[in-house]
């Protein structure tokens, strides 16, 4: 049921609601993605690419694979790409981030922007992302993840029990998402004026 409702959300009201929600965060999102040390020719994975909101902040000399489960959002992304950047190396693919079809150690960078709080199983998705990243690869997480065992985390759990059946899980923590995986948090950056959002730069060992 949760998967079905999430898919319905991403194919109906989210494509309309999301751009308005993201507009005030544009500057912070750009700074967070700027923590990645892009190199020409890098292969970049964007799980939950949506309509391509992160693409303007990513250099044009890299190859991007953007995956999503929403036909509607992918369709909007393809139209935007054709209209605004027809020569960019960007591939939009319908794919489940928890069961990716890419080979091990394929990508140099990954951008997870408001992804871990909406994906059905964040630990499964992170495990897959780690699998397809090369050793030493960088992963940017930009999201409203909480710190474990905090008052805010406890308060958010009742809200999470309701919203988790829709499109987001506000009580998730970064620690739970990456626990046991070969990842190190290298840098953290404020992701909005009040500290609700954060940018995390991770390295795959």
Residue, then its C-alpha position, 0 to 999 in steps of 0.5 A: x500500500x505504501x509503495x502504491x500511494x507514494x507512486x500515485x503522489x509522485x505522478x499527481x500532485x507532487x510535480x505541481x507542489x514540488x517546484x513551489x516548495x523548492x524555489x526558496x531553497x535554490x541557493x542552499x541546494x546549489x551550495x550543497x551540490x557545490x561540495x562535490x568535486x566534479x571532474x570532466x567525464x565523471x559519471x553522476x547518478x541522481x536517484x529520485x531525479x524528478x523533473x531535474x531540479x538539480x541539473x542546473x547546478x551540475x557541470x555540463x562536462x559530466x554524464x548524468x543518469x537520472x532515475x525515478x519511479x514517476x513517469x510524470x516527473x521523468x516526462x517533465x524532466x525530458x521536456x525541460x532538457x530538450x527545451x533548455x539543454x538539448x546537448x547535455x549528456x543526461x539520461x532519464x530512466x524509469x528505475x527503482x533505486x532500491x533495485x538498480x540495474x547498473x553494474x557495481x562501481x559504475x559511478x563517480x558521484x551521486x546526488x541525493x536531493x530530498x531523496x532519503x526522506x521519500x524513498x520507500x526503504x532508504x537503507x535498501x536504496x543506500x545499499x544499492x547506491x553504495x554498490x554502484x559507486x566506485x571506491x572513493x566516490x562522493x555522495x551528496x545528501x541534501x535533505x531534512x534528516x534528523x539526528x538520532x536520539x534527539x528531542x526533535x526526532x522523538x516529536x517527529x515520530x507521530x507525524x512520521x507515522x501518518x505522512x509515511x503513507x504518503x510521500x515523506x518520512x520526516x523522522x528518518x535519520x542519516x545514521x539509520x540510513x547509512x549504518x553499517x555501510x562503507x561511508x564516511x561523512x566528510x562535511x556538513x552544510x546548512x541547507x536552509x535559513x533555520x537549519x531544518x535542511x542540511x547538506x552532507x558530503x559522504x565518501x564511499x570507502 
